[in-house]
Amino acid sequence: MGAVVDLDSEFQELRDSVVKYHREDTAFTSKSQIFYNKGHAHSCINCFLVLRLERQASGEETVSISWSYPYTPAASLLRYPNLGKFAMANAGTSYTVDQLSYTFVLTDSKGVREYGHTTAFVNGEAVVTISPYPWCNFFYRLAYLFVANGHEGGRRLVKALCKCSTPPSGGMFNTPLDLGLTFNRPYDRLCSFIDTAPLDMLVIFPNMDDLFSVLADLMLEKHIIIVGPNFSIVSNVVMSLQALVAPFDWLHILIPILPTALLDVLAAPPPYLVGILTSQIPQLTRVPLDSVVVVRLDPRGVCERVDYHNETRDRLPHSGKFSALRTGLSILRMRHPKDQTVRDLCSLFLTYYASLFGEIVLKGERRYVRNEGVLESTHVFFERLLCTQSFTVLIEEVRRALDSPNSNDWMDNEFIVAAVRGQRDIFPEHYEALTMEERNGGGFIEKYEDCFGSKERFNGFTAAVHGFGGHPLGVGRLFIRCLCSRWCGPDLSEETDDSYYPGCRMGKAILQHRYRSSSTEAPVITDEMMTEMPSTHALPEDGVREFTVSVSAMTSSSTETCIPKSLSC
């Protein structure tokens, strides 16, 4: 879309007069500062903006900044001059709520990323939260609350959150008591991208082999393009796939939304993970592509096929038919969606990676590569993985944690904890220190003793018997629960104890909210189709509007919550 940012004379004069503009360092440059369980004095919001798309009589589309905080619209424009290319890229393409929320990424010259969590409404407005954190669902919900609480109430809500420091993982933001709302930071200690929609990958990739191949391509740092019907689905896949390769980080080009004007980026030599629309494929003929992996999604957002152009198809080691990873995913798919949690899925993959690479990362040995019993394809995979930048960074992070003056700092790294717990015979001293610390910290061992790798080696049998994610789950017990959920409905299935992250398909749950006005006025949002949405230009109302939220499959407790009392975002 050829949208341009509308600059009035005042904005233009300000932009021309500022010569030595200095960008403040509000984003973090170290993974250890942002993604572990520690908090930070900075706010989780770098900038909050309300954009409006207007169509002129000449047919030209103009994007203007209606309101922004903590910077003025003029200052925000200086900080983010290309905002209009990304924020309104998907506006007006669909009238369903789930296709109006998406995330784009802004990367500066130093490689520091800022995530633009966007919710575009059918009235031509878009609410954008620019943050150093990839908490997609958290900021999507914040956008709905901003609009639903009206002009003054929404601004008051955003200002209060911007003035709060970032709490530790899973902690509560210190918002004023008179705000009537509480916000909890997502429990991202396990995985920095846990607040995306990783559970949706089980539906988007019905063929596990395709999923394992794409994850292997990510770990080997190839050129990867996600092609889908709209940017909401595409950005969802791009962001969520990164949750399934934790503790590895994608350190290269990351563009969940690639505008047509920037398609030449696909010819770049460095590895990239980008998302484009199906309608943009004809324009790729002018881009010289060397080697690339193309994941094609159908109109429903389900993976049709994975194409390899001048590229080999790899797959994750030890992910065969009777492997622990495949068994765990099969069990997770068999469970009712109400019982599926993001923590289960991320714990499964984290333990899988710890069983494969834990000894190599912690001790720096290459036993898997030198083992003659390893298949040739696995041997090649390990050789290529050890040369990647993400593997090098992981080793540096682990060694920094192990060499810390505080002997227990390594326990903040979930990957090290999973490796030590799963290979206690290799790391006896670390395992003894871990069990002692966990017993003193609230009985973790007693509560999560049956998670993968806690008792036996990580294999298909222990996966089926002991379950995953800290939830003991035998085969017979699983069969009975599946029968109960299918015959008697989900109400008879057991509740999951997920006190840290009560997310069951978080992305889908947000879309199933129905906001209603508590007064006699018309509803703010009547259903998922967004037949009515208030404008952020509405007249100020007295105080914060009260409304109720009907939640389906979001939590395993109550199904109706009064927003002014409490809301965990």
N, C-alpha and C positions, 0 to 999 in steps of 0.2 A: 504494500500500500504506500503510495507516495505522499504520506502525511508529513507536514512540516510543522514546526513549533511556532506558534503565533507570538510574535514579538511586537509589543506596542513601543511607542517612542521612548518611554521611560526605561524599558528593559534594554533597548538598543543602546541608549546613551550610557547606561551602567556597564554594559558589556564592552563598549568601546573605550570607556574611561579607565577600566581596571586593567592595568598593565602587568603588575607584579602580583597577580592573584596566587595565593598559596593554598593548596588543598590540605586541610587538616587530616592528620592520620587517625581516623576513627575506626578503620578496619584493622584486624589483627593480621600479623604476618607469620605467626607461628601456629602450627597445628596444636601444640601442647597448650597454648594460651586459650584457644577457643573451643576445642572439641572434647577435652576431657571434662571431668566432673567439677572442675573449679569454676567459680564465678568470676566476674570482672566488674571493675568500677564503671565501665562505659555502659551506655544503654544498648539494648539489643536492636534498636532502630537507629539507623544512620539518617534516614529521611523518610517522611511520610507525605505523599502527594495525592491530590485529587485532580485528575485530568478530564478534559471534556473534548470530545470529537465533534467538530462542526463542519457541515458541508455547505460550501458557498454556492451561490447561484451559478458560478462558472464550472461547478463540478469538482473544484479543488477541495480536498479534505485538510482541515487545519486542527492541530492539537494545541490546546491552551491549558495552562496550569491554573486551576481555580483556587486552590489552597495548598499550602505546604507547611511543614513544621519539622524541625526547629528552624529551618532557613526560610527566607522569603522566596516567593516564586522566582524572582530575578536571580538570587544567589543559587537556588536549586538548579536553575537552567545553566548557570556557569559550571556547576559541579558535574552535571549530567547532560551535556549538550546533545547526545544521541538518544535521549530517553524516548522521544516520540517514535523512533523506528521500531522499538521493541515493545513498549508498553501497550500500544494500540494496534499491534500487528494482527491480532485475532478478533478485534471488535466487530460485532455484527455478523459473525459467521454462523452463529447458532443461538437459539433461544432457550436452551436447556442450561441449567445451572452448572452441571459438571463440565461443560465445554466452555465456560467463561472464566475459569480460574487456571492460571498458568504461571510459570516462573521463568524469568530470563536471567542471564548472568552478565554482569559488567566486570571486565578485567582491566586493570590499569597497566601502565608500562612496567611496573615492578612485579606483576603477576598476582597482585592482591585482588581477590574476588569479592564482589558484592552481589547479593541475590535480590532480584526485583520480583517480589511476590505480588502478582497482579490479579485483581478481580474486576472484569469488565462487565458492565451492565448493558441491558438492551436499550437504555435511554441515551447511550452515547457517552456515558461517564465510565471512568476507571479509577479504582483505588489502588495505589501502588505503595508498597512498603519495601524500602531498600534496606537490607540488613546484611551483616557479615555472616549470619547464621542461615543454614538451609532448612529452616522450620516451615515448610510449605503449609501444612495444615494449620499451624498456630496462627500464621499471618492471614490465611484465607478467612479464618473465623474472626479475626480482628477486623477485617474489611467488612464483613456482614454486620458485626456489632456497630461499627462506625456509621454505617448507613442506617441501620434500624433504629439507632438512638437519636436520630435527628441531627439538625445543624449544630446546635450548641452542645448537646450531650455527646455526640461523636467526637467533636474537637476536644472536649474536656477529657474524654477517655484516652485519646491519643497522647495528649500533653502529659497526663499523669504517668503513662507507661514510658514515655521518652525520658522522664526525669528519674526513673528508677534504674539502679544498677542491675546488672545481669546476675541472677542468683546461681548457685551451683546446680548441677544437673538434677532435675526433678524438684528443685526448690520453688518457693513462692515469691513472686515479685512483691516488693514492699510498696504497694499502692495505698493511697489515702483511704481511711476507713469510710469516709463519706462518699466514696466513689460508688459503692454498692456492688463492686465486681472484684473478683480475685483472679489472678493469672498464675499458672504454674508453668515453669520451663519444662519442655519435653525431656524425658529421661534419655538423653543422648550420650550417656557414658558408654553404653554398649555399642552404639553406632552413631556417627555424626549425622547421618541421613535417615535416621529412624522415623522422623516426622514427615516423611514423604508418603509413599504408598507402596511399600515393598510387597505387601500381601497381594496387591493387584497383579503382580507378575505371575502368580500362580494361575491366573485366569488369562492374562494376555499371552502367556506362553503355554498353551495346552500340551505341547510336545516338550518334554523335559530335555531331550537332546538339543533342541534349539536353544533353550535357556542356558544349558551348560556350555554350549559353544560360544554364545555371546559373552558370557562371564569370562571364559578363557580368553576371548579376544580382548576384553577390557584389561585383564591382568597382563597380557602380552603387549599392550599398548599399540593397537592397530588403529587404522583409520576406520571409524564406525559412523554410519549415518542411519538415523531412525526416521523412517518415512511413514507419515500417518495422515488421517483426514483433516485434523485441525491441531493447532498448537497446544491445546489443553492436553490432549492425549499424548502428543509427542513429548512435551516437556515433562509430563508425568512419568513416562518410561525412562527418559534420560536421567532424571533425578533419582528415581527409585532403583535403577540398576546399580547405582553407586552404593546403595545400602547393602547389596548382596555380595560385594567384593571387599567389604571391611574385614580386616584392618588396612587393606591396601587403599591408597588414595589415587584418584585420577588427577595427575599433576599437569596435564597438558591442556590443549585448547578444549574448552567446555562451552558450548553454545546450545542450550536447549531450544532456543528460538532463533533461527537463522533467516533474516530478511533477504528478500530476493536481491537487493543491492549488494549484499555481502557474500554471494554464492562463490565468488572467487577464492574464498577462504578454503574451500574444499580441495584446492590444488596445492595447499601448503604442505611442505615435507613433514613437519612435526605431527605426531599422532593427534587425533581430534575425536571428540564425541559430540555430534551435533544432531539437531532435529530439524527436519524440513517437512513441508506439506507435499501431499501427492500431486497437487496442481503445479508444483515447482519442478517436477521431474523433467518435463520437456526442455526446460531452460538449462539443465545440466549438460546438454550436448555441447555447449560452448566452453565448458570447464574441463581442462585436461586432467582427468583422474588417473592416477597410477594404479595403486592397489587400495581396495576399499571393501568393507563389509557393509552390506545394505540390509537392514531389518525392515521388512515391509509389513505394515499393519493394514488390515481391511477396514471398511467404514465403521465397524463396531469397535475397533481398537484392538483386535486380536491378531496375533502374528500369523501371517499367511505363509511366509517362507523367509529364509535367510540366504541372501545371494552373496557369493564370493567372487569378486572381480580381481584377477591376478593375485589372489590371496589363498592361502591354505586354510582348511577348516580344522580347527583344533577343538579339543574338549577337555574338561577338567579331569585330572587324574583320579583314579579310583571312584568313578561315578557310574560304574556299570549297573547291570540289571539288579544285582543283589548287594550293591554297595550301601554303606550306612547313610550317605547323603540322599540317595534316591529313595531308600526306605523311609527316612525321616520326612521327606517331602510328600511321599505317598500317604503317610499317616496324617500329615497336616492337612492334606487335601480331603481326606476322608472325614475329618472332623467337621462339625457344623460350623458355618461361618461365624456364628456367635462365639464359638470356642477358639477361634483362630486369633492369635495375638501376634503383633509385630515382634515382640520380644522372643517368642518361640522361633520364628523364622530366622531372625538375625543371630540368635544363639546357636541355631543349627549350623549355619554357614561359618560362624566364627570358630566353633569347635572343630568343624571340618578342616578349616585352614590351619588351625593350631596343631591338629594331628599330622598334617602334611609337612608344614614348614616350621613348626615350633622348635624342633631340635636344631635345624639349620640356622634359624634366626638367633636363637639364644646362645648357641655355642659356636656358630660360624663354620660348622662342618658341612660337608657335601656327601653324606652317606647315601642319600637317596640316589644321587647321580652315579656314584661308584658302585652301587649295588647291581650285581649281574642279573639278579632276578627281576629287575624292573623292565617293563616293556619298552621297546624302542621309542614308541610315541611318547611315553611318559618321560623317558630319558631326555628326549629333545625338548619337551615342554619345560622341564626343570632347567636345562641349560639356557634356554631363552629367557625364562623368568628371572634367573639370577642376574641377568644383564640389564634389567629394566630399572628405570629411575624410581618407580614406586617401591620396588623391593629394597633398593639401597636406602631410601628414606625410612622404610619400616625398620631396617636393621639399626639405623642411627637412633631412631626414637627408642627402640628397645634397649640399646646399650646405654643411652643417656639415663633411662629410668633405672637400670640395674646398677649403674655407677654413681647414682645420686648419693650425696652425703647422708640423706635420710634413708635408712635401710629398707623402709617400707614403701617408698615411692612407687616401686614397680607394681604394687598391688592396685594402683589406680589405672593401670593398663589392662583392660579386659582380655586382650590377646595373650599377654604373658600369663595371666591367671588361668586362662583356658589351657595353655600349653603345659603349665606346671601341674594342674589338676589332672590332665589326661595322660601325663607321662611322669608319674611320681617316682618311678624307678630311676629315671634319668636325672631328675632334679629333686633328690630327697631333702636337701636342706631347705630349699625354697618351699617345698610342699609342707614341711613341718612348720615353718614360719607362717605359711598361709593358713593352715588349719588352726593354729593357735590364735592368730589375729581374728579369724572369722568366728571362732567360738567366743572370743571375748567381745565381739561386736554384735551379738544378737542371735547367735545360733544359726548362721548361714548353712553350715554343713548339715544340720538336722533337717532344715527346711528344703534344701535343694540337693540332697545327697544323690538323687537318682538322675541328675542331668547327664548328658553325654560325657563319657570319659571319666566320670567320678569313681566308678568301681572297676571297670574293665577297659580293655582296649576299644577304641572307636571302630566298630564294624557293624554290619547289617544286623547281626543277632542282638547286640546290645541296643541298637537303635529301636528294634521292634519291642524289646522287653522293657527297657528302662525309659523310653520316651525321650523328650528333649525339652530344652528351655526351663529345666527345673521342675517339670511336671512328670511324675512317675506315671507311666501309661503302658500296661501290659497289653498283649494282643487280645486276650479274652475280654479284658475290660473295655478295650477300644471297640470290639465287635458289639458288645452290649450297649455301649453308649451310642453307636451309630444306629442300631435298631431303635433305640428309644427316641432319638432325634428324628428319625424318618417316620416312625409310626405314631408317636405321641406329640411331635412338635418340639421345637427347641426349648420350651419352658422346662422340660424335664431333664435336660442335659445339665451337667454339673457346672457350677460357676468356676471360672478360672481365677486363681489368686494372682493377680497382676497389679500389685499395689503401686509399683513404680510407674508403669506405663499402661493404663487401662485402655489400650487401643485395639479395636477389632475392626479392621478395614477402615482406618481413619478417614481415608479419602472419600469412600462411599458414605460413611456416616455423616459427614458434613453436608453432603448433598441431600440427605434425607431429612434435614431439619425443616420444620415448618414454623415460621415465625408468625405470631399472631399478636395483635395489639390487645392489651389488657383492658382498654377502654372500649367504648362503643364505636370507635372509628373503624374505618376499613382496615383490613389486615395489611401488614407491611409486605409479607410474602405469603401468598396463599398456598402454594405448593411448589414442587420441584420445577415446574415450568416457568416460574417467575412471571406470572401474569400481571403482577403489579410490583413496582419497585419505587420507593420514594427518591426524589432527587436530593442531592446534598445541598442544593440551592434553596431548599424549602425554608420557610420562615422559622426562626428559632422557637423552640417549645420550652415550656417551663420544666426545668429539670430533665432527668434522664427518663426516656420512655420505658415503661415496664412492659415486658412481653414474655411469653412462655415459649419454651422450646420442646418440641416433641422429638425425641431421639430414638432412632431405630438402629440397633446393632452398634451403638457407639460405646456404651458401657454395659456391664453385666449387672448393674444395680437398678436404680429407679429409671423409669422411662420418661419422666417429665420433670423438668427443672425450672425453677423461677430464676431468671437471669439476674435480677438485682441482688439476690442473696449470694450466689456464688457460681462461678463458672471456671472450670479448669481449662485453660487454653494452652 
